[in-house]
Amino acid sequence: MSETVLVVDDEAAILESVSGILQDEGFGVVTAAHSRDAMAAMKQCNPSLVLLDVWMPDEDGLTLLTRLKALQPNIPVILITGHGTIDTAVRALRLGAVDFLEKPLSLDGLVQAVKGAIGSEVTKVDVLPTSPTVTNRHRGSKRVSSVPQRTVAKSVVIGGVGLHSGVRTGLILQPLGLNEGIRFSSLAGDGVVEAHLDNVDLTGYATTLLKGGMRVRTVEHFMSSLHAYGITNLLVKVEGELPILDGSATEFCELLDSAGVEEQEGTLPQIVIEEPISVTAGSDAEISIHPSEGFTITYELSHPPPVGDQTYTFELDSPTAFRDEIAPARTFGFLNEVSALEEMGLAKGGKLDNVILVSDHGVINTPLRFPEEFARHKILDIMGDFYLLGRPISGSIHARKTGHTENIALLRKIRETLSL
């Protein structure tokens, strides 16, 4: 490699260790311990990338980031800090940084971030895809259809609060190459959890992923948006729990809209259901999937008054259909369950503006967006959970009075039946 990396940090030990790591990888390295030296180096060596510490003795790193981008607007900059928060990450990416890493730096995470920022040859496309193109579909045969692989066209960030943790959190989305899959990592890049059924840990009130000590909570709303947009390769940096936002998937769709979606030169085999597969839970709760062209979900919700019975059917034929019919449907909860959730350490981030709250007399905090908003939200959850096999499924789902636990149970039965 002939690329030069400018490393800006006031800690001599960081400069030495990062320089050694990058030089071992074949990069040229220039270092600066002060803002003035960084600006001078930018003009003299024309680096391919800047690694910039947030906390500098003479100038805030975010201010220096702004000056560096004014001098060379297209230079990729990765922010590094020992006191990182998601708010800092949000500010950094909005100011033009391409990535954000926490100290202590992971060697693998650092190298991957640097190579990703410098080596990306992705053609940026700022338009949304039409519905996911499916080729070679033959209903009833064993030939597996295929769908295009997709990633985001550029890095984007969003902040918020975790529904169950109540902690400030957020997401940084970054493009990944072919066959990389959807991966969650920490801000430091020192842990990775693939968005896959194998890593499902908990399913009570939300879907949680766990691998190697790294846990990511409440992934279903975000995963449903990736499902709708056909995103197959993506790096998602997050700490602990995904933000609940307004309780729906609308803002995740807006985030993907702002990133743009790029179709890559590669396909994935689609899982085709050849025979009915079902899971029952109790006397009248069941979820099943049947052979069908495309992907459809019917959900039957049944609660005592004032909620009552709701049924809704959705066909995923385009991201637009998802944005209009399913994404706006918010999570809901019952007033009489609040105390029990609090005792379990859950719903700490639940607020009147991100949960539909239901009492014995009806919804108490917000007008409904749809007459059957609760059933639509259950479909949203199913879409998110059903994207945890690593590729889309062709089939028709029918669910009654089920939740995340039954969704995951059916996924496992599908895998067993089809020997995936």
DAFEN-V373001 format. One record per residue. N is the residue number from 1. RES is the residue in one letter. PSI is psi in whole degrees, 0 to 359 (999 if undefined). Layout:
<<N & RES & PSI> <N & RES & PSI>>
//
This chain:
<<1 & M & 146> <2 & S & 3> <3 & E & 146> <4 & T & 135> <5 & V & 129> <6 & L & 118> <7 & V & 120> <8 & V & 110> <9 & D & 141> <10 & D & 356> <11 & E & 117> <12 & A & 323> <13 & A & 322> <14 & I & 314> <15 & L & 317> <16 & E & 313> <17 & S & 316> <18 & V & 319> <19 & S & 316> <20 & G & 317> <21 & I & 313> <22 & L & 323> <23 & Q & 323> <24 & D & 333> <25 & E & 0> <26 & G & 7> <27 & F & 149> <28 & G & 145> <29 & V & 133> <30 & V & 137> <31 & T & 155> <32 & A & 136> <33 & A & 356> <34 & H & 158> <35 & S & 318> <36 & R & 321> <37 & D & 325> <38 & A & 316> <39 & M & 320> <40 & A & 318> <41 & A & 323> <42 & M & 319> <43 & K & 329> <44 & Q & 317> <45 & C & 352> <46 & N & 65> <47 & P & 160> <48 & S & 342> <49 & L & 148> <50 & V & 128> <51 & L & 117> <52 & L & 125> <53 & D & 140> <54 & V & 323> <55 & W & 101> <56 & M & 149> <57 & P & 331> <58 & D & 348> <59 & E & 139> <60 & D & 136> <61 & G & 327> <62 & L & 326> <63 & T & 317> <64 & L & 322> <65 & L & 315> <66 & T & 319> <67 & R & 321> <68 & L & 318> <69 & K & 330> <70 & A & 324> <71 & L & 319> <72 & Q & 87> <73 & P & 330> <74 & N & 2> <75 & I & 126> <76 & P & 135> <77 & V & 130> <78 & I & 122> <79 & L & 137> <80 & I & 143> <81 & T & 152> <82 & G & 358> <83 & H & 47> <84 & G & 144> <85 & T & 163> <86 & I & 331> <87 & D & 319> <88 & T & 318> <89 & A & 318> <90 & V & 313> <91 & R & 317> <92 & A & 313> <93 & L & 328> <94 & R & 335> <95 & L & 355> <96 & G & 1> <97 & A & 151> <98 & V & 345> <99 & D & 169> <100 & F & 121> <101 & L & 143> <102 & E & 144> <103 & K & 150> <104 & P & 138> <105 & L & 136> <106 & S & 131> <107 & L & 310> <108 & D & 319> <109 & G & 320> <110 & L & 310> <111 & V & 317> <112 & Q & 318> <113 & A & 318> <114 & V & 313> <115 & K & 323> <116 & G & 321> <117 & A & 323> <118 & I & 318> <119 & G & 1> <120 & S & 125> <121 & E & 24> <122 & V & 133> <123 & T & 121> <124 & K & 128> <125 & V & 122> <126 & D & 29> <127 & V & 155> <128 & L & 150> <129 & P & 160> <130 & T & 192> <131 & S & 147> <132 & P & 123> <133 & T & 128> <134 & V & 129> <135 & T & 157> <136 & N & 38> <137 & R & 129> <138 & H & 100> <139 & R & 134> <140 & G & 352> <141 & S & 173> <142 & K & 0> <143 & R & 129> <144 & V & 126> <145 & S & 169> <146 & S & 154> <147 & V & 152> <148 & P & 146> <149 & Q & 145> <150 & R & 151> <151 & T & 181> <152 & V & 154> <153 & A & 338> <154 & K & 165> <155 & S & 141> <156 & V & 165> <157 & V & 150> <158 & I & 145> <159 & G & 161> <160 & G & 201> <161 & V & 139> <162 & G & 135> <163 & L & 312> <164 & H & 326> <165 & S & 330> <166 & G & 9> <167 & V & 144> <168 & R & 130> <169 & T & 189> <170 & G & 185> <171 & L & 142> <172 & I & 121> <173 & L & 134> <174 & Q & 145> <175 & P & 149> <176 & L & 158> <177 & G & 185> <178 & L & 140> <179 & N & 20> <180 & E & 334> <181 & G & 186> <182 & I & 121> <183 & R & 135> <184 & F & 135> <185 & S & 164> <186 & S & 167> <187 & L & 327> <188 & A & 346> <189 & G & 18> <190 & D & 10> <191 & G & 143> <192 & V & 135> <193 & V & 116> <194 & E & 142> <195 & A & 82> <196 & H & 151> <197 & L & 324> <198 & D & 336> <199 & N & 9> <200 & V & 126> <201 & D & 303> <202 & L & 150> <203 & T & 11> <204 & G & 116> <205 & Y & 352> <206 & A & 166> <207 & T & 126> <208 & T & 135> <209 & L & 146> <210 & L & 134> <211 & K & 128> <212 & G & 35> <213 & G & 350> <214 & M & 124> <215 & R & 136> <216 & V & 122> <217 & R & 153> <218 & T & 59> <219 & V & 350> <220 & E & 320> <221 & H & 318> <222 & F & 316> <223 & M & 327> <224 & S & 324> <225 & S & 317> <226 & L & 321> <227 & H & 312> <228 & A & 322> <229 & Y & 353> <230 & G & 27> <231 & I & 125> <232 & T & 341> <233 & N & 118> <234 & L & 137> <235 & L & 127> <236 & V & 111> <237 & K & 129> <238 & V & 154> <239 & E & 102> <240 & G & 292> <241 & E & 141> <242 & L & 150> <243 & P & 145> <244 & I & 336> <245 & L & 236> <246 & D & 13> <247 & G & 358> <248 & S & 192> <249 & A & 8> <250 & T & 314> <251 & E & 333> <252 & F & 321> <253 & C & 318> <254 & E & 324> <255 & L & 316> <256 & L & 324> <257 & D & 317> <258 & S & 330> <259 & A & 329> <260 & G & 151> <261 & V & 128> <262 & E & 128> <263 & E & 127> <264 & Q & 164> <265 & E & 77> <266 & G & 159> <267 & T & 165> <268 & L & 140> <269 & P & 135> <270 & Q & 143> <271 & I & 122> <272 & V & 122> <273 & I & 125> <274 & E & 339> <275 & E & 156> <276 & P & 140> <277 & I & 134> <278 & S & 160> <279 & V & 133> <280 & T & 153> <281 & A & 106> <282 & G & 195> <283 & S & 327> <284 & D & 14> <285 & A & 130> <286 & E & 147> <287 & I & 134> <288 & S & 160> <289 & I & 141> <290 & H & 156> <291 & P & 136> <292 & S & 150> <293 & E & 140> <294 & G & 204> <295 & F & 117> <296 & T & 153> <297 & I & 130> <298 & T & 128> <299 & Y & 131> <300 & E & 114> <301 & L & 137> <302 & S & 113> <303 & H & 157> <304 & P & 160> <305 & P & 145> <306 & P & 357> <307 & V & 306> <308 & G & 208> <309 & D & 138> <310 & Q & 141> <311 & T & 137> <312 & Y & 144> <313 & T & 134> <314 & F & 136> <315 & E & 125> <316 & L & 95> <317 & D & 357> <318 & S & 156> <319 & P & 327> <320 & T & 318> <321 & A & 318> <322 & F & 314> <323 & R & 323> <324 & D & 319> <325 & E & 327> <326 & I & 315> <327 & A & 321> <328 & P & 349> <329 & A & 124> <330 & R & 157> <331 & T & 153> <332 & F & 157> <333 & G & 164> <334 & F & 137> <335 & L & 324> <336 & N & 355> <337 & E & 352> <338 & V & 313> <339 & S & 317> <340 & A & 320> <341 & L & 319> <342 & E & 322> <343 & E & 332> <344 & M & 2> <345 & G & 23> <346 & L & 168> <347 & A & 27> <348 & K & 336> <349 & G & 6> <350 & G & 126> <351 & K & 169> <352 & L & 343> <353 & D & 5> <354 & N & 9> <355 & V & 137> <356 & I & 117> <357 & L & 127> <358 & V & 129> <359 & S & 185> <360 & D & 346> <361 & H & 359> <362 & G & 188> <363 & V & 131> <364 & I & 354> <365 & N & 352> <366 & T & 149> <367 & P & 147> <368 & L & 146> <369 & R & 335> <370 & F & 151> <371 & P & 327> <372 & E & 44> <373 & E & 325> <374 & F & 315> <375 & A & 322> <376 & R & 322> <377 & H & 324> <378 & K & 324> <379 & I & 320> <380 & L & 314> <381 & D & 317> <382 & I & 317> <383 & M & 320> <384 & G & 312> <385 & D & 324> <386 & F & 8> <387 & Y & 16> <388 & L & 15> <389 & L & 5> <390 & G & 353> <391 & R & 158> <392 & P & 161> <393 & I & 138> <394 & S & 116> <395 & G & 172> <396 & S & 120> <397 & I & 137> <398 & H & 123> <399 & A & 144> <400 & R & 121> <401 & K & 41> <402 & T & 170> <403 & G & 201> <404 & H & 321> <405 & T & 316> <406 & E & 325> <407 & N & 312> <408 & I & 324> <409 & A & 319> <410 & L & 320> <411 & L & 316> <412 & R & 324> <413 & K & 324> <414 & I & 315> <415 & R & 317> <416 & E & 316> <417 & T & 320> <418 & L & 359> <419 & S & 49> <420 & L & 999>>
//
